[in-house]
Amino acid sequence: MSNLIEDLFHGNLRLDESIHPEHSEYQEINRQISDLMQDYKTQLTESEYDALEQLIDLIGQSTSMYVEAAFEQGFRTGGRLMIEVLSKP
């Protein structure tokens, strides 16, 4: 059994690799995105498609930053909750 603190120290903790959304429509949405991108690739010029990909990459970067901030906020809130729970008799 691994030690969470040791894994954290050694950089072995990769929470982002263990995220698997449980929403039933998640896979379907990803399939639709893939289908739409394939359609755009055939309908747009190469430069237009490249611009679309750039936009999608920027949205992905923005979303990643937001998710990271949300994770940090949730982690801090959980820590404060534990302190409150453990400090009250």
KOLDO-133996 format. One record per atom (N, C-alpha, C): atom name; residue number from 1; x, y, z; residue in three letters. Coordinates in steps of 0.2 Angstrom, whole numbers. Example, Ala and Ser with C-alpha at 12.3 -4.5 7.8 and 13.67 -1.06 7.14 Angstrom:
<rs>
+----+-----+-------+-------+-------+-----+
: at :   i :     X :     Y :     Z :  aa :
+----+-----+-------+-------+-------+-----+
:  N :   1 :    66 :   -28 :    39 : ALA :
: CA :   1 :    62 :   -22 :    39 : ALA :
:  C :   1 :    66 :   -16 :    39 : ALA :
:  N :   2 :    64 :   -11 :    35 : SER :
: CA :   2 :    68 :    -5 :    36 : SER :
:  C :   2 :    64 :     0 :    39 : SER :
+----+-----+-------+-------+-------+-----+
</rs>
This chain:
<rs>
+----+-----+-------+-------+-------+-----+
: at :   i :     X :     Y :     Z :  aa :
+----+-----+-------+-------+-------+-----+
:  N :   1 :     4 :    -6 :     0 : MET :
: CA :   1 :     0 :     0 :     0 : MET :
:  C :   1 :     4 :     6 :     0 : MET :
:  N :   2 :     3 :    11 :    -4 : SER :
: CA :   2 :     7 :    17 :    -5 : SER :
:  C :   2 :     5 :    22 :     1 : SER :
:  N :   3 :    10 :    26 :     2 : ASN :
: CA :   3 :     9 :    31 :     7 : ASN :
:  C :   3 :     8 :    38 :     3 : ASN :
:  N :   4 :     2 :    41 :     5 : LEU :
: CA :   4 :     0 :    47 :     1 : LEU :
:  C :   4 :     5 :    52 :     2 : LEU :
:  N :   5 :     8 :    53 :     8 : ILE :
: CA :   5 :    13 :    59 :     9 : ILE :
:  C :   5 :    19 :    57 :     5 : ILE :
:  N :   6 :    21 :    51 :     5 : GLU :
: CA :   6 :    28 :    50 :     1 : GLU :
:  C :   6 :    26 :    51 :    -6 : GLU :
:  N :   7 :    21 :    48 :    -8 : ASP :
: CA :   7 :    19 :    49 :   -16 : ASP :
:  C :   7 :    19 :    57 :   -17 : ASP :
:  N :   8 :    16 :    61 :   -13 : LEU :
: CA :   8 :    16 :    68 :   -14 : LEU :
:  C :   8 :    23 :    71 :   -14 : LEU :
:  N :   9 :    27 :    69 :    -9 : PHE :
: CA :   9 :    34 :    71 :    -9 : PHE :
:  C :   9 :    38 :    70 :   -15 : PHE :
:  N :  10 :    37 :    63 :   -18 : HIS :
: CA :  10 :    41 :    61 :   -23 : HIS :
:  C :  10 :    38 :    63 :   -30 : HIS :
:  N :  11 :    33 :    66 :   -30 : GLY :
: CA :  11 :    29 :    68 :   -36 : GLY :
:  C :  11 :    26 :    63 :   -40 : GLY :
:  N :  12 :    24 :    58 :   -36 : ASN :
: CA :  12 :    21 :    52 :   -39 : ASN :
:  C :  12 :    13 :    53 :   -39 : ASN :
:  N :  13 :    11 :    58 :   -36 : LEU :
: CA :  13 :     3 :    59 :   -36 : LEU :
:  C :  13 :     1 :    63 :   -42 : LEU :
:  N :  14 :    -3 :    60 :   -46 : ARG :
: CA :  14 :    -5 :    63 :   -52 : ARG :
:  C :  14 :   -13 :    62 :   -52 : ARG :
:  N :  15 :   -16 :    67 :   -48 : LEU :
: CA :  15 :   -23 :    66 :   -48 : LEU :
:  C :  15 :   -27 :    67 :   -54 : LEU :
:  N :  16 :   -24 :    71 :   -59 : ASP :
: CA :  16 :   -27 :    72 :   -65 : ASP :
:  C :  16 :   -28 :    66 :   -70 : ASP :
:  N :  17 :   -23 :    61 :   -68 : GLU :
: CA :  17 :   -24 :    55 :   -72 : GLU :
:  C :  17 :   -29 :    50 :   -70 : GLU :
:  N :  18 :   -32 :    51 :   -64 : SER :
: CA :  18 :   -37 :    47 :   -61 : SER :
:  C :  18 :   -44 :    50 :   -61 : SER :
:  N :  19 :   -45 :    55 :   -65 : ILE :
: CA :  19 :   -51 :    58 :   -66 : ILE :
:  C :  19 :   -55 :    55 :   -71 : ILE :
:  N :  20 :   -61 :    52 :   -70 : HIS :
: CA :  20 :   -65 :    49 :   -75 : HIS :
:  C :  20 :   -72 :    51 :   -73 : HIS :
:  N :  21 :   -75 :    56 :   -77 : PRO :
: CA :  21 :   -81 :    58 :   -76 : PRO :
:  C :  21 :   -87 :    53 :   -76 : PRO :
:  N :  22 :   -91 :    53 :   -71 : GLU :
: CA :  22 :   -96 :    48 :   -71 : GLU :
:  C :  22 :  -103 :    50 :   -74 : GLU :
:  N :  23 :  -103 :    55 :   -77 : HIS :
: CA :  23 :  -109 :    57 :   -81 : HIS :
:  C :  23 :  -110 :    53 :   -87 : HIS :
:  N :  24 :  -116 :    50 :   -87 : SER :
: CA :  24 :  -117 :    45 :   -93 : SER :
:  C :  24 :  -116 :    48 :  -100 : SER :
:  N :  25 :  -117 :    55 :  -100 : GLU :
: CA :  25 :  -117 :    58 :  -107 : GLU :
:  C :  25 :  -110 :    60 :  -109 : GLU :
:  N :  26 :  -105 :    59 :  -104 : TYR :
: CA :  26 :   -98 :    62 :  -105 : TYR :
:  C :  26 :   -95 :    59 :  -112 : TYR :
:  N :  27 :   -95 :    52 :  -113 : GLN :
: CA :  27 :   -93 :    49 :  -119 : GLN :
:  C :  27 :   -96 :    51 :  -125 : GLN :
:  N :  28 :  -103 :    52 :  -124 : GLU :
: CA :  28 :  -107 :    54 :  -130 : GLU :
:  C :  28 :  -105 :    62 :  -132 : GLU :
:  N :  29 :  -104 :    66 :  -127 : ILE :
: CA :  29 :  -102 :    73 :  -129 : ILE :
:  C :  29 :   -95 :    73 :  -132 : ILE :
:  N :  30 :   -90 :    69 :  -130 : ASN :
: CA :  30 :   -84 :    68 :  -133 : ASN :
:  C :  30 :   -84 :    66 :  -140 : ASN :
:  N :  31 :   -88 :    61 :  -141 : ARG :
: CA :  31 :   -89 :    58 :  -148 : ARG :
:  C :  31 :   -92 :    64 :  -153 : ARG :
:  N :  32 :   -97 :    68 :  -150 : GLN :
: CA :  32 :  -100 :    73 :  -154 : GLN :
:  C :  32 :   -94 :    78 :  -156 : GLN :
:  N :  33 :   -90 :    80 :  -151 : ILE :
: CA :  33 :   -85 :    85 :  -152 : ILE :
:  C :  33 :   -80 :    82 :  -157 : ILE :
:  N :  34 :   -78 :    76 :  -157 : SER :
: CA :  34 :   -74 :    73 :  -162 : SER :
:  C :  34 :   -77 :    73 :  -169 : SER :
:  N :  35 :   -84 :    71 :  -169 : ASP :
: CA :  35 :   -87 :    72 :  -176 : ASP :
:  C :  35 :   -87 :    79 :  -179 : ASP :
:  N :  36 :   -89 :    84 :  -174 : LEU :
: CA :  36 :   -89 :    90 :  -177 : LEU :
:  C :  36 :   -82 :    93 :  -179 : LEU :
:  N :  37 :   -77 :    91 :  -176 : MET :
: CA :  37 :   -70 :    93 :  -178 : MET :
:  C :  37 :   -69 :    90 :  -184 : MET :
:  N :  38 :   -71 :    84 :  -185 : GLN :
: CA :  38 :   -69 :    81 :  -192 : GLN :
:  C :  38 :   -73 :    84 :  -197 : GLN :
:  N :  39 :   -79 :    86 :  -196 : ASP :
: CA :  39 :   -83 :    90 :  -201 : ASP :
:  C :  39 :   -80 :    97 :  -202 : ASP :
:  N :  40 :   -78 :   100 :  -197 : TYR :
: CA :  40 :   -75 :   107 :  -198 : TYR :
:  C :  40 :   -68 :   106 :  -202 : TYR :
:  N :  41 :   -65 :   100 :  -201 : LYS :
: CA :  41 :   -58 :    99 :  -205 : LYS :
:  C :  41 :   -60 :    99 :  -212 : LYS :
:  N :  42 :   -65 :    96 :  -214 : THR :
: CA :  42 :   -67 :    95 :  -221 : THR :
:  C :  42 :   -70 :   101 :  -224 : THR :
:  N :  43 :   -73 :   105 :  -220 : GLN :
: CA :  43 :   -77 :   111 :  -223 : GLN :
:  C :  43 :   -73 :   117 :  -223 : GLN :
:  N :  44 :   -68 :   118 :  -218 : LEU :
: CA :  44 :   -64 :   124 :  -218 : LEU :
:  C :  44 :   -58 :   124 :  -222 : LEU :
:  N :  45 :   -55 :   130 :  -223 : THR :
: CA :  45 :   -49 :   130 :  -226 : THR :
:  C :  45 :   -44 :   128 :  -221 : THR :
:  N :  46 :   -38 :   126 :  -223 : GLU :
: CA :  46 :   -32 :   124 :  -218 : GLU :
:  C :  46 :   -31 :   130 :  -213 : GLU :
:  N :  47 :   -31 :   136 :  -215 : SER :
: CA :  47 :   -29 :   141 :  -211 : SER :
:  C :  47 :   -35 :   143 :  -206 : SER :
:  N :  48 :   -41 :   142 :  -209 : GLU :
: CA :  48 :   -47 :   143 :  -204 : GLU :
:  C :  48 :   -47 :   137 :  -199 : GLU :
:  N :  49 :   -46 :   131 :  -201 : TYR :
: CA :  49 :   -46 :   125 :  -196 : TYR :
:  C :  49 :   -40 :   126 :  -191 : TYR :
:  N :  50 :   -34 :   129 :  -193 : ASP :
: CA :  50 :   -29 :   130 :  -189 : ASP :
:  C :  50 :   -31 :   135 :  -183 : ASP :
:  N :  51 :   -35 :   140 :  -186 : ALA :
: CA :  51 :   -37 :   146 :  -181 : ALA :
:  C :  51 :   -42 :   143 :  -176 : ALA :
:  N :  52 :   -46 :   138 :  -178 : LEU :
: CA :  52 :   -51 :   135 :  -174 : LEU :
:  C :  52 :   -47 :   131 :  -169 : LEU :
:  N :  53 :   -42 :   127 :  -171 : GLU :
: CA :  53 :   -39 :   123 :  -166 : GLU :
:  C :  53 :   -35 :   127 :  -161 : GLU :
:  N :  54 :   -32 :   133 :  -163 : GLN :
: CA :  54 :   -29 :   137 :  -159 : GLN :
:  C :  54 :   -34 :   140 :  -154 : GLN :
:  N :  55 :   -40 :   142 :  -156 : LEU :
: CA :  55 :   -45 :   144 :  -151 : LEU :
:  C :  55 :   -47 :   138 :  -146 : LEU :
:  N :  56 :   -48 :   132 :  -148 : ILE :
: CA :  56 :   -49 :   127 :  -144 : ILE :
:  C :  56 :   -44 :   125 :  -139 : ILE :
:  N :  57 :   -37 :   126 :  -141 : ASP :
: CA :  57 :   -32 :   125 :  -137 : ASP :
:  C :  57 :   -32 :   130 :  -131 : ASP :
:  N :  58 :   -33 :   137 :  -133 : LEU :
: CA :  58 :   -34 :   142 :  -128 : LEU :
:  C :  58 :   -39 :   141 :  -123 : LEU :
:  N :  59 :   -45 :   139 :  -126 : ILE :
: CA :  59 :   -50 :   137 :  -121 : ILE :
:  C :  59 :   -48 :   131 :  -116 : ILE :
:  N :  60 :   -45 :   126 :  -119 : GLY :
: CA :  60 :   -42 :   121 :  -115 : GLY :
:  C :  60 :   -38 :   123 :  -109 : GLY :
:  N :  61 :   -33 :   128 :  -111 : GLN :
: CA :  61 :   -28 :   131 :  -106 : GLN :
:  C :  61 :   -32 :   134 :  -101 : GLN :
:  N :  62 :   -37 :   139 :  -103 : SER :
: CA :  62 :   -41 :   142 :   -98 : SER :
:  C :  62 :   -45 :   138 :   -94 : SER :
:  N :  63 :   -48 :   133 :   -96 : THR :
: CA :  63 :   -52 :   128 :   -92 : THR :
:  C :  63 :   -47 :   124 :   -87 : THR :
:  N :  64 :   -41 :   122 :   -90 : SER :
: CA :  64 :   -36 :   119 :   -85 : SER :
:  C :  64 :   -34 :   124 :   -79 : SER :
:  N :  65 :   -33 :   130 :   -81 : MET :
: CA :  65 :   -32 :   135 :   -75 : MET :
:  C :  65 :   -37 :   135 :   -70 : MET :
:  N :  66 :   -43 :   136 :   -73 : TYR :
: CA :  66 :   -49 :   136 :   -69 : TYR :
:  C :  66 :   -50 :   130 :   -64 : TYR :
:  N :  67 :   -49 :   124 :   -67 : VAL :
: CA :  67 :   -50 :   118 :   -64 : VAL :
:  C :  67 :   -45 :   118 :   -58 : VAL :
:  N :  68 :   -39 :   120 :   -60 : GLU :
: CA :  68 :   -33 :   120 :   -55 : GLU :
:  C :  68 :   -35 :   124 :   -49 : GLU :
:  N :  69 :   -38 :   130 :   -50 : ALA :
: CA :  69 :   -40 :   135 :   -45 : ALA :
:  C :  69 :   -45 :   132 :   -41 : ALA :
:  N :  70 :   -50 :   129 :   -44 : ALA :
: CA :  70 :   -56 :   126 :   -41 : ALA :
:  C :  70 :   -53 :   120 :   -36 : ALA :
:  N :  71 :   -49 :   116 :   -39 : PHE :
: CA :  71 :   -46 :   111 :   -35 : PHE :
:  C :  71 :   -42 :   114 :   -28 : PHE :
:  N :  72 :   -38 :   119 :   -29 : GLU :
: CA :  72 :   -35 :   122 :   -24 : GLU :
:  C :  72 :   -40 :   125 :   -19 : GLU :
:  N :  73 :   -45 :   128 :   -21 : GLN :
: CA :  73 :   -50 :   131 :   -17 : GLN :
:  C :  73 :   -54 :   125 :   -13 : GLN :
:  N :  74 :   -55 :   120 :   -16 : GLY :
: CA :  74 :   -59 :   114 :   -13 : GLY :
:  C :  74 :   -54 :   111 :    -8 : GLY :
:  N :  75 :   -48 :   110 :    -9 : PHE :
: CA :  75 :   -43 :   107 :    -5 : PHE :
:  C :  75 :   -42 :   112 :     1 : PHE :
:  N :  76 :   -42 :   118 :     0 : ARG :
: CA :  76 :   -41 :   123 :     6 : ARG :
:  C :  76 :   -47 :   122 :    10 : ARG :
:  N :  77 :   -53 :   122 :     7 : THR :
: CA :  77 :   -59 :   122 :    11 : THR :
:  C :  77 :   -60 :   116 :    15 : THR :
:  N :  78 :   -58 :   110 :    12 : GLY :
: CA :  78 :   -58 :   104 :    15 : GLY :
:  C :  78 :   -53 :   104 :    21 : GLY :
:  N :  79 :   -47 :   107 :    21 : GLY :
: CA :  79 :   -42 :   108 :    26 : GLY :
:  C :  79 :   -45 :   112 :    32 : GLY :
:  N :  80 :   -48 :   117 :    30 : ARG :
: CA :  80 :   -51 :   122 :    35 : ARG :
:  C :  80 :   -57 :   118 :    39 : ARG :
:  N :  81 :   -61 :   114 :    35 : LEU :
: CA :  81 :   -66 :   110 :    38 : LEU :
:  C :  81 :   -63 :   105 :    43 : LEU :
:  N :  82 :   -58 :   102 :    41 : MET :
: CA :  82 :   -55 :    97 :    46 : MET :
:  C :  82 :   -52 :   100 :    52 : MET :
:  N :  83 :   -49 :   106 :    51 : ILE :
: CA :  83 :   -47 :   110 :    57 : ILE :
:  C :  83 :   -52 :   111 :    62 : ILE :
:  N :  84 :   -58 :   114 :    59 : GLU :
: CA :  84 :   -64 :   116 :    63 : GLU :
:  C :  84 :   -67 :   109 :    66 : GLU :
:  N :  85 :   -67 :   104 :    63 : VAL :
: CA :  85 :   -70 :    98 :    66 : VAL :
:  C :  85 :   -66 :    95 :    71 : VAL :
:  N :  86 :   -59 :    95 :    70 : LEU :
: CA :  86 :   -54 :    92 :    75 : LEU :
:  C :  86 :   -53 :    97 :    81 : LEU :
:  N :  87 :   -54 :   104 :    80 : SER :
: CA :  87 :   -53 :   108 :    86 : SER :
:  C :  87 :   -59 :   109 :    90 : SER :
:  N :  88 :   -65 :   107 :    89 : LYS :
: CA :  88 :   -71 :   107 :    93 : LYS :
:  C :  88 :   -72 :   101 :    97 : LYS :
:  N :  89 :   -73 :   102 :   103 : PRO :
: CA :  89 :   -74 :    96 :   107 : PRO :
:  C :  89 :   -81 :    93 :   106 : PRO :
+----+-----+-------+-------+-------+-----+
</rs>
